[in-house]
């Protein structure tokens, strides 16, 4: 017996099972095969298939002839029948994607996030950028299901509010979901950034591990978690907060501000360290992001500057130590790395983190943890937010999460 | 679409849904109601119900008359039709329970764990104690489905092996599951202790939160996790390791051996602290457990000894600080406390932990975390292990986890 099964949602579960079967089959799948696999009644399957055909999400294609009986019509996904927009709001960079029903990226863009402290300006930019990427993609606007936003937490998932992310100054209880819905005239969904990234990894990563942590290196640090192929969202959609993990004291600089990973391994802190060490010029006052300073620091380290390399390598070691805690607590066998600041340090950080995690005497299990970058790259959170729009719209009760205008 | 749905198991899922419906209904449920609620075909429901009736797990009882149509036979659970034994192997204390199909405790016993370093002796004691509690309970042995063992981790869940728990000296790759199956002639299942405890909490706690951490104070410390009413087991069944959480440095004694919760808040360490402070006599050499010393320490503190109270209260503070990390990472809204050493410190620890967790500036979400002891008490891990036997046996593929003789 499974406790916690939400029985009134079983109808929705049936539909997701059927759609998932159709999506996964490269050559389509027949109603009889669906019945054999799922145990659902022909009536239920016919109803669901009828709805999906009427909506144009699937098509009856070809005939599958098997033995002497009646040939079977195959149900196939129509990948270009619907689209979703994904927006990733990072304090430094905003990313936009358009994906099709199978999750393929149709269009992509990035812009610098407007100055902090002005949510209204950010929302205005966001709405304009959504229109711009739709225009550039050539996608028929009537086929766009909605917009998913990946935002730093904490969020209020139920009400679609960005509560007060520490790295988005001036943002306090901003009703981002409804504001963007009003501005674009489209349904909008809000998800925490690192959990959106984990969703993308599950949608698009194919046969990889179902039990993984997603280490997200943005302006802040997040650690999204998936077990059994499901993203762990927690009670209010705010799981994945990795910044308050306490790191071991050994090896920390004497000037440490705290023992928290969310200070000691963020790009902003590392740039501060480099400025203190005389490696970089002090940043221009009032600039909310660290991305140019961070790129300079990485370039110094890659060019052979040992002081710069030391600052970065120590951060990698602290990340590894924190991941030992997470791996022990949740018994994941894979860690995926991504986020807007990850790519440039990937080659340097991965071997250090791997050595710490797999060499740690504190590890509880013996099986090695596989570590690697997300195949989706910098777009991962935006893609995940768009995947969630598809997930939600394809279930029979989109009203629970999507707000129309 | 749900990623990670294991399609070949959907038949099993259907059966668990039907059984769960029957179990939860106090007055039984009709086949038509099952069809309406689940969308499953009459054929599937009839097949499942037939199998359950044949096995005697449910009964057709009474008739539900609704309007002018044909009266409906109600399907009801037969609580006393099957039983399961639960064993909890703690380094200090072994607990045994017999539960019925609804999870009610029929019999209970506790014995001190034999000296460490002798797995064979422990297994012999375990087998004898299983026979003894069955005899004492008066339950017909042919109605006992099997035995569940809750063991300290790490375990190899697939092979039923206790790998090398740090607090069970001399235990290395012990095939506990198969050894007890051979000794008792019954199918046996092995689960990590803290995850078994979380299973019990879900089975028996009724309408409580579906998103919780189970803080387990045994000879070691575990933190089991459940989200959406499902226990998080991780890739190999070893999730729940809380001992390697790093605690903040502030307030630690200068003599600290490490910064890990698994040292600094365990009963054994606290007894050591009390001995160093001259509060307790040095423990007799070679004794693996700390339980008598710990009870003495608690009695001193409760009697007004400030030094003893200080040792305990500091541990409670560290537990609270660690739980802030866990609450942030997984967004749970409840922490349940239990384990063999919990009861005696519950009144002292709970207010301290609650103040730290709910007063922490590091908390990401605003909603208060509810904290309280498990209603199941010291038996919780043993009860959970027995619940798992029922779970597994009632699913159509028990061979995956249960090993017969």
Interface residues (C-beta under 8 A of the other chain):
Chain A: X1 X2 X3 X4 X5 X7 X8 X10 X11 X13 X14 X16 X17 X19 X20 X21 X23 X37 X38 X39 X40 X41 X42 X43 X44 X153 X154 X163 X202 X203 X209 X210 X211 X223 X225 X227 X228 X229 X230 X232 X233 X234 X235 X236 X237 X238 X239 X240 X241 X242 X243 X244 X245 X246 X247 X248 X249 X259 X260 X321 X324 X325 X326 X328 X329 X330 X331 X332 X333 X362 X364 X365 X366 X367 X390 X391 X394
Chain B: X1 X2 X3 X4 X5 X7 X8 X10 X11 X13 X14 X16 X17 X19 X20 X21 X23 X37 X38 X39 X40 X41 X42 X43 X44 X153 X154 X163 X202 X203 X209 X210 X211 X223 X225 X227 X228 X229 X230 X232 X233 X234 X235 X236 X237 X238 X239 X240 X241 X242 X243 X244 X245 X246 X247 X248 X249 X259 X260 X321 X324 X325 X326 X328 X329 X330 X331 X332 X333 X362 X364 X365 X366 X367 X390 X391 X394
